[in-house]
């Protein structure tokens, strides 16, 4: 959501209209990377649902259709080669579609887990999920995303509590490959937004 807000701000200032060809290439790469990260989030949510099911001993099933988002993303990628204003509009529509889907999903999942899991059990499910990620699991980049967001929006104590979910090996992965993947993602934003304030400083 944080990255979406920053890109929205960039578009609102019409900076995309004057972006260099290199900047437009960065936009295309960023859209593809953003889409990959959405897929990683979906995978992590599926893993988490499995952990919740094991802990609660109750079958959890949440079906989310991403068709509208997929179509909007495909259009946005096509518009990379069209008029800049059309590209801007397509990116904004894609964000809107994704937010609608996520809002509905959050409502459904919140209702589900409050009926079957205690706060302690939900913490256990999250801890198990994160500690079972492997060093070569590309979904780990989402953990780096979360830390960047938490640094900008929550207290240092909250960040420490979140990191306590991870064992030492996983924390090494966060500081290694996953952070490098996140840095590459942020660099693409830097290429087409000179006003972008990177969260990367938190990790250096």
N, C-alpha and C positions, 0 to 999 in steps of 0.2 A: 504493500500500500504506500509506503514511504517513497519508493522509486516512482510509482505512478503519479504521486502528487508533484514530485519534482519535474517529471516530464510534462505534466499538465501545465505547470507554471512556465516552463520553457516554451510550450506551444502558445500559451496565452500572451506571452510577450512577442509573439510572432518571430522568434529567433530562428525557427526552422525555415522560414521563408528566405532567409539570407544565408543559410548554412552552405558551406563549401561542398564540392563533390565528395571530398573525403568525409565530411560530416554526415552526408547522406548515406554513404557506405557504412559508417558507424551506426547510424540509425537502423539500417537493415540488419546488421549483425546483432545489435542490441535486441531488436524484436525477436530474432531467432533464439537468442540466449534467454530472454524473458520467457518465451514459450517453453523452452526446456525446463526452466525453473518452476513454471506452473505444473509441468508434468511431475517434477520431483516432489512438489508439495502434495500432489494427488497420491503419489506412491507412499509418502510418509503417513498421510492420513489413513491409508488402507492398512499400513503396518500397525498404526496406533489403534485402529478399530479391532484388529486381531488381538492385540494385547489386552484391550478392555474386555473383550469376550472371554479370554482365558481367566482373567482375574475375577470377573463378575459371574462366570459360569452361566452366562446368559447370552444367547445369540444376538449380536448387534449387526444391523444391516442398514446402511444409508446409501441410497442410490442418487448420484448427482450426474446430471447430463450437461456436458460441456459443448454441445453442438453449436449453440448460438455464439459462444466464445470462439470456437474453432473457425466458424465461418467468418467472423469479424476479423480474426487474426489473419486468415488467408487473404482477405480483402486489403488489409493494411500492408501486407507484404507485397501485394500486387501494385499498390499505389506508390511504392518506393520509386518507381520509374515514371510516375505521372506528375501532375502539378503539385507543388509543395503544399498548397492549401488543402487539396484533396487528401494528401497523405496525413496532414494534421487532423483533419476530420475523421479519417479512418482509424487513426490511433486512439482518438478520444472515444469513438464508438466501441472499439475493442475493450478499452478500460471499463466503460459503462456496463457492457455485457458481462464481463468477468465479475465485477462488483455485485451485480444482481445475483449471480449464481452463488457467490461466496456468502452473501447475506442470508439467502434462503438456507444454505447448507449449515451455517452457524446456528441458526434458529432450530433446525431439525436435530442437530447433534447435541446441542445444549439440553433440549427436552429429553433426549434419549439417555444421556449419561446421568442427569440428575435423578432419574428414576431408578438407576441400577448401581451407581458407583458413589462411594464416599470421596471426600476430597483427598484423603490419604491414599485411597486406591487409584485415583486418577494420577496422583504424583508418582505412584509406583509404576503405572503404565507408561508414563512419559520417560521415567528414568530407564526402564527396561528398553524402550524403543531406542533411545539415543545411545545407550551403551552397547547395543547390538549392531550399530552401524559399523561397517568395515572401512578401512583406510582408503580403499579404492571405490567406495560407494559414492557416486556423484551426488546423491541426495544430501550428502553432508554439507554441500555449499549452502543449503537452506539454514543450517545452524549458524553459519557465519552471517547470513542475512538477519537472523533473529538477534544476534548479538549487536550488530550495527544499529538495528532499530531500538533495542533496549538501551543502548548507551545514550541515544539521543532523546529518549522519552521516559526513562525510568531511573531510579536511584542506583547508586553503586552497590548498595546492599541487595537490591533486587537482582542485579547482574550477578553478584556472588552467589545468591541462592540458586539462580538458574544454572550457573557453572557447576554447582554442587551435584547436579543431576548426572554429571559425567565422571567416569573414572579417569585415571591419569593417562591411559593410552588414548582415550577419545579426545581428551584435552590437547594431546600432542597433535592429533589429526586436525583439530580445529586450527591450531597455530601453523600447521603445515599446508598440505595440499588443498584443504577446503578453503583456507584463507587466500591462497593464491588464485583459486578459481573465482572467489568473490572479488579480488583485486582486479582481475581481468575484466569482470563484468562492470565494475565501477569505472574502469579506464575508458570503456566504450561510451559511458555517459559523459565523461570529461571531454571526449572528442567532439561531441555535438552540443555541449552546453558549457560555455565559458564561465557561467555563473554558478555552476554546480559545486556545492560544498560537500566534498567527499567525507564519508564516515571512516575512511581508511586510516585516518590519523589516530583513531582509537586503538588500532592494532599495531602501531609502529613505535 
